[in-house]
Amino acid sequence: MKDVFEYVERNREKYIRWLQDICRQPSVAAQNRGMTEAANMVEALIRELGGEARQVETSGFPVVYGEFQGDKKTTLSFYNHYDVQPEDPVELWKSPPFGAEIHDGRMYARGVADNKGNLIARLAAVDAYMAVRGELPLKIKFLVEGEEEIGSLHLREFVDHNRELVEADGCIWEFGYKDADGRLQASFGVKGMCYVELVCRGANTDMHSSNAAVIENPAWRLIWALNTMKSPDEKVLINGFYDKVAPLTEADREALAGMDYDEEKTLKKFGLDSFVLGLSGMPLKEKLIYQPTCTVCGFKSGYIGEGKKTVLPSEASVKIDCRLVPDQDPHEICALIRRHLDEYGFSDIEIIQHTMTYPARTPLDSPLSRAVLKTAADIYGAAPTVKPMSPATGPMFVLCQRLGIPSVSVGVGHFASNNHAPNENIFIDDYIAGIKHIAAIIEDFPQRMNETAI
Amino acid sequence: MKDVFEYVERNREKYIRWLQDICRQPSVAAQNRGMTEAANMVEALIRELGGEARQVETSGFPVVYGEFQGDKKTTLSFYNHYDVQPEDPVELWKSPPFGAEIHDGRMYARGVADNKGNLIARLAAVDAYMAVRGELPLKIKFLVEGEEEIGSLHLREFVDHNRELVEADGCIWEFGYKDADGRLQASFGVKGMCYVELVCRGANTDMHSSNAAVIENPAWRLIWALNTMKSPDEKVLINGFYDKVAPLTEADREALAGMDYDEEKTLKKFGLDSFVLGLSGMPLKEKLIYQPTCTVCGFKSGYIGEGKKTVLPSEASVKIDCRLVPDQDPHEICALIRRHLDEYGFSDIEIIQHTMTYPARTPLDSPLSRAVLKTAADIYGAAPTVKPMSPATGPMFVLCQRLGIPSVSVGVGHFASNNHAPNENIFIDDYIAGIKHIAAIIEDFPQRMNETAI
């Protein structure tokens, strides 16, 4: 692969420019901002590299589908997304969120780690491989959706209507990071998600808070309702919440034992003294990887500006995300929340469903798993950290496991990439290494498939 | 008084214009918006009417002090404020918050009821009385502060340094309303207030919510802390909170029994089916008038925009106002909250003090009380509803009771004036009646003082 790697190095500036170009295009799905422009850029770049590309309509934002022909025996797909999270709070960014400025070897931009860096690195790998070798040893598909950050609302619809576009022997998933020690992580599954908003309404208008002696306060009601859902010992109290959590196997524990998680660096990074409940070691890792969560992502009621305002709010709402593990079912969890609120006398609290995503896992010994681990060891000089499952969430189940497609996550982010937070960034060197890694997987994966066939 | 009342009617348009002029000047103390302009307008108007006026500096916004000479035996003071609440949420206003437009006999503006309508009505009364009679039967003082809506932060400082400006035989307090039946209310006290903000901090940055499995969530912590402070039966659980609440006397109960509170109209106005705990009748009135509150006025944490964001917040904060009754002490209450949080393991939660106001009451048989009640019956054709205490709050104690000055609240607002809420308004007819009422008090009060002297 030395020839391809050298080509990547020689074209470093070009690949950086590609990434800056796309990062400078805001594409916030939650706000429908710049989505068409971003989709068009991705489509155009695939075409420029000699692939076929088109935008497949959905009821939401289109999926950009790209195809590069090669040896037909094996197909590798890349799942990515062109949408990004909102950039607020903007005032905490040290450079413009859509400036893609490079400082001290890092590029800073909303979406540069999640997930434009990976998307462009994979396209760059295809570009480099074809430029040097002329032909690909497998067929490559790009599935680039525009709704990942808002819960992949129409990805299932896309898959159901375009099954032939999705079929593959393996799929490289959208995200991937180096851990706190600088070792690449490869992860083999994702948590699911049940993201809901609970809305509690009181009077038909905000009013002077002197009325609070006799008029019910929806903020207090929501606080009391939430208090019944999770206790300070971090246990989710929603009846039945843990019923479908798959018990850990011996293999699960082994994988967990082999997984690095740098507690000290993590705590230092976030300015904390300890993890929840003072956990560490295996119990901490087990909670991170194999346990579901119930998280208040946002709470809003009444006057939230500067200074004081003596107001009795007319409404209170909370955004909650439950990260789910196999074999929890997001729709079941949502129904359990409804039943729980009803049982505790909060049947007036409305539930708005935002995201329902199933958890998913891939075996560590699939051909793709082996190709990714082997090549990573070559490129990065050390075996990657194996994460049997990521604590993050994605629509992996609907795109892969449901169709029998193994999927693995590796990418160009790092421990402090600040996904979903101010000053999102990647190291330029990680970006270049990521391009090489994908090029090596393109070479290696068909051979692993052959081994399996034999 | 017929001559004065006729003058008021003939000059209706002039007095309406005065009110529109001042309402069109935003003066939001919480945002330091238009404060100088508003103070200058008040000072200029007092001078225009022949009074002496000046702005007395404080460490905050100045107090506009005005004086009209007259018979020296009696002094009546008016306490008002030129600041207003913020106008948000602006999108719910049907006309511009600072437009002072008149529709269907009402003027709509932020501050028109609270409290510019009363301020200008009182000045108009002085104007009319002097225009017709030439001379005032008492000395009149105007004390117009600029920080009422942010807790009268420097009023005590003003009183301590300007005792001679504050001395009076009685004070007409800033607010006053008609009840749901259209009857004028006169109230003889105010609740106190302990307004605090509780801030709970977690990691040093918002982060991807997948971390919530192992990183503590300040929003959950604040919910758990709040849950220990008030229970769904509306009882405040802060240890010692009720200790200083004065027991009700027979006179208190009598006053309460005579006080109108139209439950049906109140519920209908706010689109509700019932009051807290299903209360009605005397228990409801007792809770409204004589019981302290603990109200969540605002709660903010994490992502509160449209759509969803999977974020683990780094901070959560809640604004709480406790309305206090005699003989609760706001500083003691704040200390109790601190002790409570510490006892329940929330010593990390910071308390920011916003407002500390003592509760206050005036006897129903003071000369001013009798003057207000007698003249109201004449002007409005029916005895006013007596409210032994208002559920609202003001710096009455520091300005009046502490110095032995009786104070009574009457004014030009009504049941649906929407103070502190969108579409604040008063009826023009109530405004004109309010001018006449004050003119009548100016005539009657010195006589009541003479009765007492005899």
Interface residues (C-beta under 8 A of the other chain):
Chain A: A30 Q31 Q85 P86 D88 P89 L92 I150 G151 K191 M193 Y195 E197 G202 A203 N204 T205 D206 M207 H208 S209 S210 N211 A212 A213 V214 I215 E216 N217 A219 W220 R221 I223 W224 L226 N227 K230 S231 P232 F270 G271 L272 F275 V276 L279 L284 K287 L288 Q291 T293 T295 V296 C297 G298 F299 K300 S301 G302 Y303 I304 G305 E306 G307 K308 K309 T310 V311 L312 P313 A316 K319 D321 R323 H354 T355 S390 P391 A392 T393 N418 N419 H420 A421 P422
Chain B: A30 Q31 Q85 P86 D88 P89 L92 I150 G151 K191 M193 Y195 E197 G202 A203 N204 T205 D206 M207 H208 S209 S210 N211 A212 A213 V214 I215 E216 N217 A219 W220 R221 I223 W224 L226 N227 K230 S231 P232 F270 G271 L272 F275 V276 L279 L284 K287 L288 Q291 T293 T295 V296 C297 G298 F299 K300 S301 G302 Y303 I304 G305 E306 G307 K308 K309 T310 V311 L312 P313 A316 K319 D321 R323 H354 T355 S390 P391 A392 T393 N418 N419 H420 A421 P422
